[in-house]
Amino acid sequence: MKIALALSLSLLAAPALAGGAFAPPAKYQGKPDMPVHIIAEPVHKLQQRCKPWRKSFLQVFFGCSFVYNNPRRCVVFIPDKSFPNWAWPEGGTLVVRPGDVLKHELGHCKGWPSDHSRK
């Protein structure tokens, strides 16, 4: 059985993520209790990997993770070093770093629900 979780954003809501607001709650931070395979790819490839979970054509995926049960493991896809900062018309910059995305996805490996509840 495969459980898929994705960090996705609507382009209209993306500025709310500035400052690491998408970090998982404390109980989902740290090392997962299963092997983790991390794969860094260009952002355009992440769009294809995570596409089945797209809820709107406005969503952009910055990473996704898959938990497999046989054998138990978590596969995490994050942006590679070619990932740019995202600039907005007001001149502000949304900074989404691969390390922040990794922390978010590892939270899903540890059981953080896909609804991103803060509990």
C-alpha positions as a Markdown table, in Angstrom:
| # | Residue | x | y | z |
|---|---|---|---|---|
| 1 | Met | 0.0 | 0.0 | 0.0 |
| 2 | Lys | 1.3 | 3.4 | -0.9 |
| 3 | Ile | 0.4 | 6.6 | 0.9 |
| 4 | Ala | 1.2 | 9.8 | -0.9 |
| 5 | Leu | 1.6 | 13.2 | 0.7 |
| 6 | Ala | 2.6 | 16.4 | -1.1 |
| 7 | Leu | 3.6 | 19.8 | -0.2 |
| 8 | Ser | 1.7 | 21.9 | -2.7 |
| 9 | Leu | 0.7 | 25.5 | -2.9 |
| 10 | Ser | -1.7 | 27.6 | -4.8 |
| 11 | Leu | 0.1 | 30.4 | -6.5 |
| 12 | Leu | -2.3 | 32.8 | -4.9 |
| 13 | Ala | -1.6 | 31.6 | -1.4 |
| 14 | Ala | 2.1 | 30.9 | -1.7 |
| 15 | Pro | 3.3 | 34.1 | 0.1 |
| 16 | Ala | 1.9 | 32.7 | 3.4 |
| 17 | Leu | 4.7 | 30.1 | 3.4 |
| 18 | Ala | 7.4 | 32.6 | 3.8 |
| 19 | Gly | 9.4 | 32.3 | 7.0 |
| 20 | Gly | 9.1 | 28.5 | 7.4 |
| 21 | Ala | 5.4 | 28.5 | 8.2 |
| 22 | Phe | 5.1 | 25.1 | 6.5 |
| 23 | Ala | 7.3 | 23.3 | 9.0 |
| 24 | Pro | 5.6 | 20.4 | 10.7 |
| 25 | Pro | 4.5 | 20.5 | 14.3 |
| 26 | Ala | 7.2 | 19.5 | 16.8 |
| 27 | Lys | 6.0 | 16.0 | 17.3 |
| 28 | Tyr | 6.5 | 15.3 | 13.6 |
| 29 | Gln | 10.0 | 16.7 | 13.4 |
| 30 | Gly | 13.2 | 14.7 | 13.6 |
| 31 | Lys | 14.3 | 11.4 | 12.1 |
| 32 | Pro | 11.6 | 9.0 | 10.9 |
| 33 | Asp | 11.6 | 5.4 | 12.3 |
| 34 | Met | 12.0 | 3.9 | 8.8 |
| 35 | Pro | 14.6 | 4.1 | 6.0 |
| 36 | Val | 14.3 | 7.4 | 4.0 |
| 37 | His | 15.4 | 7.8 | 0.4 |
| 38 | Ile | 15.9 | 11.4 | -0.7 |
| 39 | Ile | 15.8 | 12.3 | -4.4 |
| 40 | Ala | 16.6 | 15.9 | -5.5 |
| 41 | Glu | 15.2 | 16.8 | -8.9 |
| 42 | Pro | 14.5 | 20.0 | -10.9 |
| 43 | Val | 11.1 | 21.6 | -9.9 |
| 44 | His | 9.6 | 20.9 | -13.3 |
| 45 | Lys | 10.1 | 17.1 | -12.7 |
| 46 | Leu | 8.5 | 17.4 | -9.3 |
| 47 | Gln | 5.3 | 18.8 | -11.0 |
| 48 | Gln | 5.1 | 15.4 | -12.8 |
| 49 | Arg | 5.9 | 13.2 | -9.8 |
| 50 | Cys | 3.3 | 14.9 | -7.6 |
| 51 | Lys | 0.7 | 15.6 | -10.3 |
| 52 | Pro | -1.8 | 12.9 | -9.2 |
| 53 | Trp | -2.4 | 14.9 | -6.0 |
| 54 | Arg | -3.0 | 18.2 | -7.7 |
| 55 | Lys | -6.3 | 19.7 | -6.7 |
| 56 | Ser | -6.1 | 22.8 | -8.9 |
| 57 | Phe | -4.2 | 23.8 | -12.0 |
| 58 | Leu | -2.8 | 26.7 | -9.9 |
| 59 | Gln | -0.9 | 24.4 | -7.6 |
| 60 | Val | 2.9 | 24.2 | -7.7 |
| 61 | Phe | 4.6 | 21.4 | -5.9 |
| 62 | Phe | 7.9 | 22.0 | -4.1 |
| 63 | Gly | 8.2 | 18.4 | -2.9 |
| 64 | Cys | 6.3 | 15.2 | -2.1 |
| 65 | Ser | 6.8 | 12.0 | -0.1 |
| 66 | Phe | 5.6 | 8.5 | -0.4 |
| 67 | Val | 5.4 | 6.0 | 2.5 |
| 68 | Tyr | 5.6 | 2.3 | 1.4 |
| 69 | Asn | 4.7 | -0.6 | 3.7 |
| 70 | Asn | 6.5 | -3.5 | 2.0 |
| 71 | Pro | 9.3 | -3.0 | 2.7 |
| 72 | Arg | 8.6 | 0.0 | 5.1 |
| 73 | Arg | 10.3 | 3.1 | 3.8 |
| 74 | Cys | 9.7 | 6.7 | 2.8 |
| 75 | Val | 10.8 | 8.2 | -0.5 |
| 76 | Val | 11.1 | 12.0 | -0.5 |
| 77 | Phe | 11.4 | 14.2 | -3.6 |
| 78 | Ile | 12.8 | 17.7 | -3.1 |
| 79 | Pro | 14.0 | 20.4 | -5.4 |
| 80 | Asp | 17.6 | 20.3 | -6.5 |
| 81 | Lys | 20.1 | 23.1 | -6.3 |
| 82 | Ser | 18.7 | 24.7 | -9.5 |
| 83 | Phe | 15.6 | 25.8 | -7.5 |
| 84 | Pro | 15.1 | 29.6 | -7.6 |
| 85 | Asn | 13.6 | 31.9 | -5.1 |
| 86 | Trp | 10.1 | 33.0 | -6.1 |
| 87 | Ala | 9.6 | 36.7 | -6.6 |
| 88 | Trp | 6.2 | 38.5 | -6.3 |
| 89 | Pro | 4.9 | 41.7 | -8.0 |
| 90 | Glu | 5.2 | 43.7 | -4.7 |
| 91 | Gly | 8.9 | 43.1 | -4.9 |
| 92 | Gly | 8.9 | 40.6 | -2.0 |
| 93 | Thr | 10.5 | 37.2 | -2.3 |
| 94 | Leu | 9.1 | 33.9 | -1.2 |
| 95 | Val | 12.1 | 31.9 | 0.0 |
| 96 | Val | 11.5 | 28.2 | -0.1 |
| 97 | Arg | 14.7 | 26.3 | 0.5 |
| 98 | Pro | 15.2 | 22.6 | -0.3 |
| 99 | Gly | 16.1 | 22.1 | 3.4 |
| 100 | Asp | 12.7 | 23.5 | 4.5 |
| 101 | Val | 11.0 | 21.3 | 2.0 |
| 102 | Leu | 12.9 | 18.3 | 3.3 |
| 103 | Lys | 11.9 | 19.1 | 6.9 |
| 104 | His | 8.3 | 19.3 | 5.7 |
| 105 | Glu | 8.3 | 16.0 | 3.8 |
| 106 | Leu | 10.1 | 14.2 | 6.6 |
| 107 | Gly | 7.2 | 15.3 | 8.9 |
| 108 | His | 4.9 | 13.4 | 6.5 |
| 109 | Cys | 7.3 | 10.3 | 6.8 |
| 110 | Lys | 6.7 | 10.6 | 10.6 |
| 111 | Gly | 3.0 | 10.6 | 10.2 |
| 112 | Trp | 2.0 | 14.3 | 9.8 |
| 113 | Pro | -1.4 | 14.2 | 8.0 |
| 114 | Ser | -1.7 | 15.5 | 4.5 |
| 115 | Asp | -4.2 | 18.1 | 5.7 |
| 116 | His | -1.2 | 19.7 | 7.5 |
| 117 | Ser | -3.1 | 20.0 | 10.8 |
| 118 | Arg | -1.1 | 21.7 | 13.5 |
| 119 | Lys | -2.1 | 19.2 | 16.3 |
